[in-house]
Amino acid sequence: MKKITTGGTFRFQHRLLFIAQSLTNHHIGLEETDDGIWSIFFNTVLLAKLDERDYIIRG
């Protein structure tokens, strides 16, 4: 679980990534679904996928 900062960001592998300001002070879950590909969840809702090779979040 990762807590979203007031700027709408979270830390992932020593990087600060923007997800959404509307999630400020909420928690998101990360689950590795493929080699280097992470699913980002809010509760049970899949928000996006994160590729750790280029740190790009795709919705």
C-alpha positions in Angstrom: 0.0 0.0 0.0 1.2 3.5 -0.9 -0.2 6.7 0.6 -0.8 9.5 -1.9 0.8 12.8 -1.0 -0.9 16.2 -1.0 0.6 16.7 -4.5 -1.1 13.6 -5.9 2.2 11.6 -6.0 3.5 8.4 -4.5 7.0 6.8 -4.2 7.9 3.8 -6.2 11.5 2.5 -6.3 13.0 5.8 -5.1 11.0 7.8 -7.7 8.2 10.2 -7.1 5.3 9.5 -9.6 2.2 11.5 -10.1 -1.2 9.6 -10.1 -4.0 12.1 -9.3 -4.6 14.9 -6.8 -8.1 13.6 -6.2 -6.5 10.6 -4.4 -4.7 12.9 -1.9 -4.4 11.2 1.6 -5.8 7.9 0.2 -4.0 4.7 -0.3 -3.4 2.8 -3.5 -2.3 -0.8 -4.0 0.4 -2.1 -6.3 0.5 -5.6 -7.7 3.1 -6.9 -10.1 1.1 -8.6 -12.9 3.9 -9.2 -15.4 7.6 -8.8 -15.5 8.1 -5.1 -14.6 4.5 -4.3 -15.1 2.5 -3.2 -12.0 -1.3 -2.8 -11.7 -2.3 0.2 -9.6 -5.6 -0.2 -7.6 -7.8 2.0 -5.6 -9.8 -0.4 -3.4 -10.7 -3.0 -6.0 -10.8 -0.7 -9.0 -7.9 -0.9 -11.5 -6.7 2.6 -12.1 -3.7 2.1 -14.4 -0.6 0.1 -15.2 2.9 1.2 -14.4 5.9 0.0 -16.4 9.0 0.1 -14.2 11.4 0.2 -17.1 10.3 3.7 -18.1 8.2 4.7 -15.1 5.3 5.7 -17.3 1.7 5.2 -15.9 -0.8 4.2 -18.5 -4.5 4.3 -17.9 
